Amino acid sequence: MIREHIGIPGNKGAKAMKLLKTIPVSAGKKKYEIRILFENNTIHILAFHENRPANGFRHQLKIRKTTDPETILDSDEVRHLVDLTKDEVIVKKEEQSEV
């Protein structure tokens, strides 16, 4: 079930996206959230920290108009993009702690 509509903070004038799922992630002492959003037959996967985009990366997956986005949340493709997003947050955190 799609739970709510959200916009990406700081992106004025952007259409609201439907939030499909959130996944908590910790990197060091920081807590992040991977959000899986849906808009216009596209699934967007982004990392957030304190309700703001954590980095400049966004992964997208185009789906057919007839496909219910909820049915592919557990697909290998979505899992792969979620893993990439998690890795980007963790690598960014590790790079910051090395400086």
trRosetta pair geometry for C-beta under 8 A, 3 or more apart (Angstrom, degrees):
i j d omega theta_ij theta_ji phi_ij phi_ji
1 70 7.2 48 -37 -108 19 150
2 18 4.6 -16 -163 177 132 125
2 19 7.1 131 -166 69 77 50
2 20 6.2 -47 -112 -98 78 63
2 38 7.2 -86 -113 44 125 129
2 69 7.9 59 -77 68 112 116
2 70 7.1 -116 -51 -63 78 113
3 19 5.6 -49 60 85 97 101
3 20 7.9 141 12 -122 89 17
4 18 7.6 160 88 -150 33 59
4 19 5.2 4 63 35 80 118
5 16 4.0 39 170 154 111 136
5 17 7.1 154 -157 75 67 28
5 18 5.9 -43 -102 -95 66 58
5 19 7.3 -177 -107 -1 15 85
6 16 6.3 144 70 -157 15 89
6 17 6.1 -31 69 63 70 79
6 19 5.2 47 8 -45 117 113
6 35 7.9 -74 70 -171 146 149
6 37 7.2 -101 62 -114 103 122
7 11 6.4 -147 165 70 98 100
7 14 5.4 138 -156 81 106 102
7 15 7.5 -170 -108 113 97 22
7 16 5.1 -75 -63 -103 81 64
7 17 7.0 121 -104 12 38 79
8 11 4.3 38 79 15 100 133
8 14 6.0 -10 37 77 92 159
8 17 7.3 37 -36 10 85 124
8 46 7.4 24 -113 61 121 172
8 53 6.4 25 -169 -50 112 111
9 51 6.1 78 -23 142 148 85
9 52 5.3 -81 74 -107 134 69
9 53 7.4 -159 58 -13 88 77
10 52 6.8 55 -12 -140 126 97
10 53 7.4 -96 46 12 128 105
11 14 4.1 12 129 -13 110 139
15 39 6.4 138 97 -153 114 136
16 39 7.9 179 107 -98 40 121
17 37 4.0 38 139 175 135 124
17 38 6.3 150 -176 63 90 34
17 39 4.3 -79 -116 -45 85 118
17 44 6.5 -52 -149 36 157 130
18 37 6.5 143 72 -163 44 69
18 38 4.6 -28 64 62 101 93
18 39 6.8 157 14 -68 76 67
18 69 7.9 136 84 59 125 150
19 22 7.0 -1 -178 -48 117 93
19 35 6.3 -62 -133 -164 96 108
19 36 7.6 99 -164 76 57 55
19 37 5.8 -39 -100 -104 49 77
20 36 4.6 -61 67 105 107 99
20 37 6.5 173 6 -107 89 20
20 38 5.4 75 -42 -18 117 109
20 43 7.4 -33 11 -134 151 100
20 69 6.0 -105 -94 126 144 119
20 70 6.5 -167 -147 -92 111 67
20 73 6.2 -161 151 -95 127 120
21 35 7.6 162 87 -154 51 45
21 36 4.4 14 53 43 91 118
21 73 5.8 110 -22 -150 143 131
22 33 5.3 -17 -166 -174 108 110
22 34 6.9 147 -161 76 51 53
22 35 5.5 -17 -105 -102 78 69
22 36 7.6 -150 -72 19 34 75
23 33 7.0 141 68 -164 44 57
23 34 4.1 -15 59 57 102 106
23 35 8.0 -161 22 -68 72 28
23 36 7.6 56 -9 -18 103 100
23 82 6.4 56 26 -160 160 125
23 86 7.9 -63 111 -73 129 111
24 31 6.7 -24 -162 -170 99 101
24 32 7.5 137 -163 82 50 51
24 33 5.9 -31 -102 -105 53 71
24 34 7.9 -130 -50 18 8 78
25 31 7.4 143 80 -164 47 54
25 32 4.4 -27 72 71 98 100
25 33 7.0 175 22 -88 83 20
25 34 5.8 66 -17 -23 124 98
25 47 7.3 -54 48 -133 141 106
25 86 5.4 -164 -120 -126 147 92
25 89 6.0 91 114 82 142 151
25 90 7.7 -103 168 -55 122 92
26 30 7.1 156 -155 86 60 49
26 31 5.5 -29 -101 -105 76 65
26 32 7.2 174 -88 22 24 78
27 30 5.4 -17 67 67 81 99
27 32 6.3 24 6 -6 104 120
27 89 5.5 -157 -29 135 147 94
27 90 4.8 -162 -112 -106 120 60
27 92 7.8 52 140 68 165 81
27 93 3.7 161 143 3 128 166
27 94 7.7 -97 -174 -36 113 72
28 93 5.3 -159 1 172 114 128
28 97 6.5 165 -83 -62 146 138
30 49 6.3 -8 177 -138 120 125
30 93 6.3 -151 43 -114 128 129
31 49 7.5 143 87 -133 49 77
32 47 5.3 -8 179 -171 130 102
32 48 6.5 148 -166 75 74 45
32 49 5.1 -45 -107 -82 79 83
32 54 5.6 7 -131 -75 118 154
32 89 5.1 -60 -8 -166 177 154
33 47 7.3 143 75 -159 42 54
33 48 4.7 -23 64 62 94 99
33 49 7.6 166 19 -79 75 37
34 45 6.6 3 -178 -172 100 90
34 46 7.4 167 -153 87 57 35
34 47 5.6 -32 -98 -99 67 67
34 48 7.8 171 -89 17 19 76
34 82 5.7 91 154 -148 153 87
34 85 5.3 114 -127 109 116 133
34 86 6.3 -47 -62 -67 139 80
34 89 8.0 -123 -73 -13 92 145
35 44 8.0 6 106 104 89 89
35 45 7.4 174 85 -146 49 46
35 46 5.5 -14 57 63 94 84
35 47 7.9 159 15 -102 76 18
35 48 5.8 36 -12 -8 116 119
36 43 6.3 -10 -172 -173 92 104
36 44 7.5 156 -157 80 43 50
36 45 5.5 -10 -104 -101 71 81
36 73 6.7 114 121 -131 161 95
36 78 6.9 38 -129 -165 139 117
36 82 7.2 -36 -70 -85 112 107
37 43 7.2 148 79 -161 45 54
37 44 4.5 -19 65 61 99 101
37 45 7.7 -178 23 -76 73 34
37 46 7.1 -2 7 15 117 105
38 42 7.2 161 -151 83 54 46
38 43 5.6 -25 -97 -103 77 64
38 44 7.4 -173 -78 17 26 79
38 69 4.5 44 -108 -178 147 179
39 42 5.9 -22 73 61 66 92
39 44 6.8 2 24 -8 99 119
41 62 6.2 31 132 -159 94 73
41 63 5.6 -141 -172 66 75 69
41 64 7.1 -82 -151 138 119 10
41 65 5.5 -52 -92 -86 131 61
41 67 7.9 93 -141 52 86 97
42 60 5.3 -14 -174 -164 112 110
42 61 7.0 148 -160 73 61 42
42 62 5.5 -31 -102 -99 78 60
42 63 7.3 169 -94 16 27 77
43 60 6.8 150 78 -156 53 54
43 61 4.4 -10 56 58 105 98
43 63 6.4 55 -16 -16 100 117
43 69 5.9 151 -80 -146 104 116
43 72 7.5 -122 -42 89 153 117
43 78 6.6 -47 129 -107 157 105
44 58 5.8 -22 -161 -173 100 108
44 59 7.3 140 -160 77 48 50
44 60 5.5 -18 -101 -100 64 80
45 58 7.2 145 68 -165 50 57
45 59 4.4 -20 58 65 104 101
45 60 7.5 -168 17 -75 76 33
45 61 7.6 41 -12 -5 109 102
45 78 7.3 153 -66 -155 136 74
45 81 4.7 131 34 135 156 115
45 82 5.9 -118 -157 -81 143 59
45 85 5.2 -124 139 -43 107 146
46 53 5.9 -60 175 -123 127 93
46 54 7.8 156 163 24 81 86
46 57 7.4 165 -128 97 69 66
46 58 5.2 -19 -86 -113 98 80
46 59 7.7 -176 -67 26 51 69
46 85 6.9 -172 -141 -139 12 136
47 53 7.2 83 80 -162 60 61
47 54 4.0 -55 115 38 101 128
47 55 6.1 29 63 21 118 94
47 57 7.2 33 19 69 104 101
47 85 5.2 170 -48 175 98 101
47 86 7.6 146 -90 -85 121 36
47 88 6.7 -157 -7 82 144 107
47 89 4.6 -174 -151 -67 161 121
48 51 6.2 10 171 -125 125 18
48 52 6.3 146 -155 68 84 25
48 53 6.1 -60 -103 -99 67 31
48 54 5.7 178 -130 -30 10 92
49 52 6.3 -35 69 64 64 78
49 54 4.2 90 -10 -98 102 95
49 89 7.9 152 -55 -140 111 118
53 56 7.4 75 138 -90 130 33
54 89 5.6 15 123 -111 152 103
54 92 7.4 149 147 71 104 155
55 88 6.0 -128 52 144 157 117
55 89 6.9 -152 -10 -89 124 65
55 92 5.8 -145 -79 -70 134 162
57 85 6.9 -177 109 -118 122 74
57 88 5.3 -57 37 172 160 167
59 81 4.2 180 129 -161 147 112
59 84 6.1 104 -67 81 151 128
59 85 6.0 -113 6 -60 125 103
61 72 8.0 -139 121 123 141 136
61 77 5.9 118 -127 140 143 120
61 78 6.5 -95 10 -85 163 72
61 81 6.3 -123 -42 -26 116 158
63 67 4.4 -102 163 71 115 137
63 69 6.4 157 45 -95 158 76
63 72 6.6 -176 -108 28 141 155
64 67 4.5 101 60 -12 85 105
67 71 6.7 -125 -175 57 81 118
67 72 6.6 15 169 -20 125 127
68 71 4.6 82 77 -7 96 110
68 72 7.9 158 88 -4 59 83
69 72 6.4 -73 -159 42 42 97
69 73 7.3 68 148 -56 70 84
70 73 6.0 -23 -160 -19 41 116
72 75 4.3 -15 -167 -16 79 129
72 77 7.3 -13 173 58 115 109
72 78 6.0 138 138 -26 84 129
73 78 5.8 -114 -155 109 31 167
74 78 7.1 -26 -37 64 4 126
74 79 7.1 29 -165 -52 42 108
75 78 4.9 90 58 11 85 99
75 79 6.8 -150 93 -4 43 90
76 79 5.6 -58 -144 41 31 113
76 80 6.1 36 156 -25 66 106
77 80 5.8 -53 -150 31 27 113
77 81 6.7 21 155 -12 62 106
78 81 5.9 -58 -150 39 34 108
78 82 6.3 36 151 -20 67 106
79 82 5.6 -54 -146 37 32 113
79 83 6.3 34 154 -20 65 105
80 83 5.7 -54 -150 35 30 112
80 84 6.5 33 151 -20 64 103
81 84 5.5 -47 -147 34 36 115
81 85 6.4 38 153 -20 64 104
82 85 5.7 -54 -150 36 32 112
82 86 6.4 34 151 -19 65 104
83 86 5.6 -51 -147 36 33 112
83 87 6.3 34 154 -20 65 106
84 87 5.7 -56 -149 37 30 112
84 88 6.4 33 153 -23 64 104
85 88 5.8 -51 -150 31 31 113
85 89 6.8 29 153 -16 63 104
86 89 5.9 -60 -155 36 33 109
86 90 6.3 24 154 -14 68 110
87 90 5.8 -59 -143 42 32 108
87 91 5.9 30 160 -18 69 109
88 91 6.0 -53 -139 39 26 109
88 92 6.2 30 157 -21 61 108
89 92 5.8 -55 -148 36 27 113
89 93 6.4 27 154 -18 63 108
90 93 5.7 -55 -149 37 31 112
90 94 6.4 31 153 -18 65 106
91 94 5.7 -54 -146 38 32 111
91 95 6.3 34 155 -21 66 105
92 95 5.8 -55 -148 35 29 111
92 96 6.5 29 154 -19 63 106
93 96 5.8 -55 -150 35 31 111
93 97 6.5 25 155 -17 65 107
94 97 5.9 -58 -148 37 32 107
94 98 6.6 35 153 -24 64 105
95 98 5.8 -54 -153 29 33 113
95 99 7.1 36 152 -27 62 101
96 99 6.0 -52 -158 22 37 113
